[in-house]
Amino acid sequence: MKPAIERIELSMEELERLLERARVEPLPEEDYQKLKAAARLEAQFAERKAEPDSSLDKAITYLLRHWKGLTLFLREARAPRDNNLVERALKRAVLHRKNALFYRTLNGAQVGDLFMSLIHTAELCGANSFDYLTELQRHARELAANPAEWMPWNYREAIERAGV
Protein backbone atom coordinates (compact mmCIF):
# COMPACT_ATOMS: atom_id res chain seq x y z
CA MET A 1 0.00 0.00 0.00
CA LYS A 2 1.46 3.32 -1.07
CA PRO A 3 1.39 6.30 1.34
CA ALA A 4 -1.14 9.02 0.62
CA ILE A 5 0.53 12.23 -0.49
CA GLU A 6 -0.87 15.72 -0.14
CA ARG A 7 -0.05 18.00 -3.06
CA ILE A 8 1.48 21.34 -1.99
CA GLU A 9 2.79 23.81 -4.53
CA LEU A 10 6.12 25.39 -3.64
CA SER A 11 8.20 27.76 -5.73
CA MET A 12 11.98 27.45 -5.93
CA GLU A 13 12.37 30.73 -4.02
CA GLU A 14 10.20 29.41 -1.18
CA LEU A 15 12.14 26.16 -1.16
CA GLU A 16 15.48 28.00 -0.95
CA ARG A 17 14.16 30.20 1.86
CA LEU A 18 13.00 27.14 3.81
CA LEU A 19 16.35 25.43 3.34
CA GLU A 20 18.17 28.54 4.60
CA ARG A 21 15.89 28.69 7.64
CA ALA A 22 16.41 25.00 8.31
CA ARG A 23 20.12 25.67 8.72
CA VAL A 24 19.62 28.08 11.62
CA GLU A 25 16.48 26.95 13.40
CA PRO A 26 14.23 23.92 13.62
CA LEU A 27 11.38 24.00 11.13
CA PRO A 28 7.75 23.99 12.23
CA GLU A 29 5.73 21.00 11.07
CA GLU A 30 3.96 23.03 8.36
CA ASP A 31 7.22 24.08 6.72
CA TYR A 32 8.58 20.59 7.16
CA GLN A 33 5.58 19.30 5.21
CA LYS A 34 6.27 21.86 2.48
CA LEU A 35 9.82 20.60 2.17
CA LYS A 36 8.47 17.08 1.98
CA ALA A 37 6.17 18.07 -0.84
CA ALA A 38 8.96 20.00 -2.53
CA ALA A 39 10.60 16.73 -3.40
CA ARG A 40 7.83 16.39 -6.00
CA LEU A 41 7.71 12.66 -5.52
CA GLU A 42 3.95 12.69 -5.42
CA ALA A 43 3.99 13.42 -9.14
CA GLN A 44 5.70 10.11 -9.72
CA PHE A 45 2.73 8.34 -8.18
CA ALA A 46 -0.08 10.63 -9.34
CA GLU A 47 1.03 10.59 -12.97
CA ARG A 48 2.19 6.96 -12.84
CA LYS A 49 5.63 7.88 -14.13
CA ALA A 50 7.13 5.05 -12.09
CA GLU A 51 6.15 1.52 -13.04
CA PRO A 52 4.64 -0.45 -10.15
CA ASP A 53 7.17 -2.78 -8.49
CA SER A 54 10.06 -1.18 -10.42
CA SER A 55 13.26 -0.14 -8.69
CA LEU A 56 12.22 3.52 -8.91
CA ASP A 57 8.80 2.76 -7.44
CA LYS A 58 10.39 0.86 -4.56
CA ALA A 59 12.91 3.63 -3.93
CA ILE A 60 10.24 6.34 -3.88
CA THR A 61 8.01 4.26 -1.62
CA TYR A 62 10.91 3.69 0.78
CA LEU A 63 11.77 7.39 0.75
CA LEU A 64 8.21 8.43 1.51
CA ARG A 65 7.76 5.86 4.28
CA HIS A 66 10.98 6.94 5.99
CA TRP A 67 10.82 10.66 5.13
CA LYS A 68 10.65 11.86 8.73
CA GLY A 69 13.79 9.99 9.75
CA LEU A 70 15.68 10.81 6.56
CA THR A 71 15.01 14.54 6.99
CA LEU A 72 15.58 14.67 10.73
CA PHE A 73 18.70 16.79 10.23
CA LEU A 74 16.51 19.56 8.76
CA ARG A 75 14.69 19.94 12.08
CA GLU A 76 17.90 20.18 14.13
CA ALA A 77 19.37 23.64 13.65
CA ARG A 78 22.96 22.70 14.48
CA ALA A 79 23.09 19.47 12.49
CA PRO A 80 25.64 19.52 9.67
CA ARG A 81 24.28 19.20 6.16
CA ASP A 82 26.91 16.69 5.17
CA ASN A 83 28.72 13.78 6.70
CA ASN A 84 32.12 14.42 5.15
CA LEU A 85 34.14 13.98 8.36
CA VAL A 86 32.80 10.50 8.94
CA GLU A 87 33.02 9.64 5.25
CA ARG A 88 36.71 10.59 5.20
CA ALA A 89 37.42 8.45 8.26
CA LEU A 90 35.61 5.47 6.73
CA LYS A 91 37.41 5.98 3.44
CA ARG A 92 40.74 5.56 5.22
CA ALA A 93 39.55 2.39 6.91
CA VAL A 94 38.32 0.95 3.62
CA LEU A 95 41.56 1.86 1.88
CA HIS A 96 43.57 0.18 4.63
CA ARG A 97 41.36 -2.92 4.40
CA LYS A 98 42.08 -3.12 0.67
CA ASN A 99 45.80 -2.68 1.24
CA ALA A 100 45.75 -5.29 4.01
CA LEU A 101 44.87 -7.96 1.45
CA PHE A 102 48.51 -7.96 0.38
CA TYR A 103 50.12 -8.61 3.75
CA ARG A 104 52.01 -11.89 3.63
CA THR A 105 51.46 -13.01 7.20
CA LEU A 106 48.93 -12.50 9.97
CA ASN A 107 51.61 -10.84 12.09
CA GLY A 108 52.41 -8.43 9.25
CA ALA A 109 48.72 -7.53 9.02
CA GLN A 110 48.54 -6.88 12.77
CA VAL A 111 51.61 -4.65 12.63
CA GLY A 112 50.11 -2.76 9.69
CA ASP A 113 46.87 -2.31 11.63
CA LEU A 114 48.80 -0.99 14.61
CA PHE A 115 50.67 1.57 12.52
CA MET A 116 47.53 2.71 10.69
CA SER A 117 45.76 3.13 14.01
CA LEU A 118 48.64 5.21 15.39
CA ILE A 119 48.85 7.33 12.25
CA HIS A 120 45.12 8.09 12.12
CA THR A 121 44.92 8.76 15.86
CA ALA A 122 47.85 11.16 15.61
CA GLU A 123 46.19 13.01 12.73
CA LEU A 124 42.90 13.25 14.64
CA CYS A 125 44.78 14.71 17.62
CA GLY A 126 46.42 17.33 15.42
CA ALA A 127 49.90 15.80 15.66
CA ASN A 128 52.15 15.21 12.67
CA SER A 129 52.08 11.42 12.34
CA PHE A 130 55.62 11.23 10.92
CA ASP A 131 57.05 13.31 13.78
CA TYR A 132 55.09 11.24 16.29
CA LEU A 133 56.42 7.92 14.98
CA THR A 134 59.94 9.36 14.81
CA GLU A 135 59.76 10.43 18.47
CA LEU A 136 58.52 6.97 19.44
CA GLN A 137 61.63 5.49 17.84
CA ARG A 138 63.93 8.01 19.51
CA HIS A 139 62.46 7.36 22.95
CA ALA A 140 61.97 3.59 22.74
CA ARG A 141 63.18 2.96 26.32
CA GLU A 142 60.89 5.57 27.85
CA LEU A 143 58.05 4.28 25.70
CA ALA A 144 58.58 0.71 26.89
CA ALA A 145 58.66 1.86 30.53
CA ASN A 146 55.46 3.91 30.36
CA PRO A 147 53.48 3.57 27.12
CA ALA A 148 50.46 5.58 28.38
CA GLU A 149 52.59 8.75 28.43
CA TRP A 150 53.45 8.35 24.76
CA MET A 151 50.02 8.50 23.19
CA PRO A 152 49.54 10.94 20.27
CA TRP A 153 47.62 13.42 22.44
CA ASN A 154 50.26 13.66 25.20
CA TYR A 155 53.63 12.63 23.74
CA ARG A 156 54.87 16.23 23.56
CA GLU A 157 54.65 16.53 27.37
CA ALA A 158 56.56 13.23 27.67
CA ILE A 159 59.32 14.62 25.43
CA GLU A 160 59.58 17.72 27.64
CA ARG A 161 59.78 15.55 30.77
CA ALA A 162 62.48 13.43 29.12
CA GLY A 163 64.50 16.64 28.72
CA VAL A 164 64.95 16.62 24.98
N, C-alpha and C positions, 0 to 999 in steps of 0.2 A: 504494500500500500504506500503510495507516494504522499509526502506531506503536502498539506494545503498551503498555497502561497498567496499572500495578499499583494496585489499590484500597487506599487507606490511609484509615482513619477519623481525623478530626481535629476536636476541638471548637473552638468559637470562642475559648475561653479559651486553649487551647494555641496556636492560630494567632496570637493577639495576643501571647502570651509569646515565640513564635519571632520575630515581627516586631520586638519590642522588642530582643531579643538581637541580631538582624541589624544593628541600628543601631550597636551598640558593638563587636561582634566578628564575625569571619568564622564562618559556620555550617559545622558538619561536614556531610559528605555525607548522612548519615541525616536530619538536620533539613531540609536542602535538599530532599530527596526528599519530606518531609512537606509542605513549603510547595508543592511542585509539585503534589502530590495535592490540597492544599487548594483549588486552583482549581476543583476539581469538574468539570473538563472531561471526565473519563472517563465521567461519567454521560451526557453528550451522545452519546457513541459507544455505550456499553453499552445504553442505552435507546432508541437510534435517534431521539433528539429532533431531530437535525439531518438534513435530507434529504441524501442523497449528492449530491455535486457542486453543492450550494447555496453561496451566499456564506458562510453561517455555517460550513458544513462545511469549506470551504477556509480560512477564518480560523482555526478551531480546529486544523486540521491544521498550518498554518503555525506557530501558536503552540507546539504541542507539539514540532514538529521543531526549532524554534529556542529552546526554553525555556532552555537553559543560557546562551546568549548574552544573551537578554532579561532574565534575572534575575541577571546577573553583579554588578550593583551590590549585591545582597543579601549576597554573599560578601566584599565589600570593606567593612570596618568604617567607613572614613572617607568613603565615597562619599555624596554628597548624594542624598536621596530624590527631589528634583525637579531640573528643568533650567531654572528660572525665569530665571536670569541670562542664559543664552544665548538663551532665548526672547525676553526683552526686547530684547536687542541685535538679533536678527533681525527683530523687529517694527518697530524703527526703520528698518532697511534696507528692509523691504518697504513701509513707509509712504512713505519717500523715493522709492522706485521708482515708486509710484503717483503721487506728486506730480510727479515728473520728466516724466510724460507731457504736462504742460501747458507745458513750456518751449518758447519760440518758436524758439530757434536752438540749434545744437549748442554754441556758445560759452556760451550762457546755462545749458545743462545742465551743462557742465563747471564753471562758476563755482558753481552750486548744489551740485554734488558736493563741490567743495573746501570750501565753507562747512559743509556737513553733516559732512564728515570732521573739520574743526576743532572743531566744536561737540561732537560725540560723543567725540572724543579728550579735549577739555578736561573733559567730565563724567566720563569714566573716570579721569582723573588727579585728580579732586577739586577742580578749579578751576571757578569760576563762568564759564560760557561767554560771557555778556554782558560781564563785566568783562574777560575775556581778549581778546575782539574789540575792545573799546574801547581797551585798552592797545596793541593792534597798530596801531590808527589813530593814536593819540597819538605813537607812536614809529616812524613809517613810515620815517624815514631810517635809524635804527639797525637796523630790521628788514631793510631792503634791503641794508645793509652786511654783516650777519651773521645770516642767517635761522635758523641752527641754535641760536642762543642764545634764540630767541623761541618755542620750542615750548611747548605747554601745561604740560609738567612742569617747565620751568625758566625761564619768563618772569619770575617774581617776582625771581629773582636778577639777571636782566638789567635790570629796573627799578631795583633797588638800585644796580647798577653805573652806570646812567645818571644817578643822583643825583636821582631824583624822589621 
